[in-house]
């Protein structure tokens, strides 16, 4: 039950953050370009609560797996209003359509920066203990974060690699470890436990990390970002089989599993999904922003828009095909997750 609650909370956090960023992109650029915003909603379905400010409805809906930014002109009867979407110049409309995906791509970069600047760092060369695993042999005997290991069974150590190399072959063995704490040497007798899978000895300590500077955090963020963007080549080249593609059910399952490993990994996954959402939404598929951008480019070339009825019909067909694809992937997710089938 606890894992189900954790999965639900993590999924709402991830989807809520991604959707809010996407819709805020449309919202802010629409207001900057003079397009009237009628409603900004997070979620779908019945309204849980909302308010109206300066003629704009803001709402939180019951199903937290979507959202929308409704603009003036999305209904035919609004199309002639001077503040409506269709009445604005093509560059303004293009900026609004691009803004959602751009915000998702930018959000991923911000998440990476937060990870590198506030959470992780680069390992130091010292034998200082950076963290201690809960209920580990190190915690049981009284070792503390900040202790600098000086000797293990009277064998001097200088770096954390020295510590690992001495402890690794001593699974299930008892040994003496001496640390320097506040200028005084303290000794403990500890028994290393055997690490599952590798069989090596461990006592549950980790290396001290040095926080990245502002510049280093930015560099690491762009490096991580570039690695993920490069991996999309393999996806579009067809190297990823259909079995590796996850739908809503599969994504929620993955979010739940990752959430159990900690906030760091959940944030990494959030950034990855945000990049996916930003890129996929720009594909020239009817019903997605990329499809609407394609129609704008056609309008720019032709000098006049495609008839609203024809464009609406094409978007309807695209939406139907998209929903069919999502249902198919969801069916694959259910077979794989609940029945152990891969096809």
HELIX and SHEET records of a PDB file:
HELIX    1   1 UNK A    2  UNK A   32  1                                  31    
HELIX    2   2 UNK A   76  UNK A   78  5                                   3    
HELIX    3   3 UNK A   85  UNK A   87  5                                   3    
HELIX    4   4 UNK A   90  UNK A  114  1                                  25    
HELIX    5   5 UNK A  115  UNK A  119  3                                   5    
HELIX    6   6 UNK A  137  UNK A  141  1                                   5    
HELIX    7   7 UNK A  160  UNK A  168  1                                   9    
HELIX    8   8 UNK A  214  UNK A  236  1                                  23    
HELIX    9   9 UNK A  242  UNK A  244  5                                   3    
HELIX   10  10 UNK A  248  UNK A  259  1                                  12    
HELIX   11  11 UNK A  263  UNK A  280  1                                  18    
HELIX   12  12 UNK A  289  UNK A  302  1                                  14    
HELIX   13  13 UNK A  308  UNK A  338  1                                  31    
SHEET    1   A 2 UNK A  37  UNK A  53  0                                        
SHEET    2   A 2 UNK A  56  UNK A  71 -1                                        
SHEET    1   B 2 UNK A 121  UNK A 123  0                                        
SHEET    2   B 2 UNK A 209  UNK A 211 -1                                        
SHEET    1   C 2 UNK A 129  UNK A 132  0                                        
SHEET    2   C 2 UNK A 205  UNK A 207 -1                                        
SHEET    1   D 4 UNK A 155  UNK A 156  0                                        
SHEET    2   D 4 UNK A 148  UNK A 152 -1                                        
SHEET    3   D 4 UNK A 174  UNK A 181 -1                                        
SHEET    4   D 4 UNK A 184  UNK A 191 -1                                        
SHEET    1   E 2 UNK A 193  UNK A 194  0                                        
SHEET    2   E 2 UNK A 201  UNK A 202 -1                                        
END                                                                             
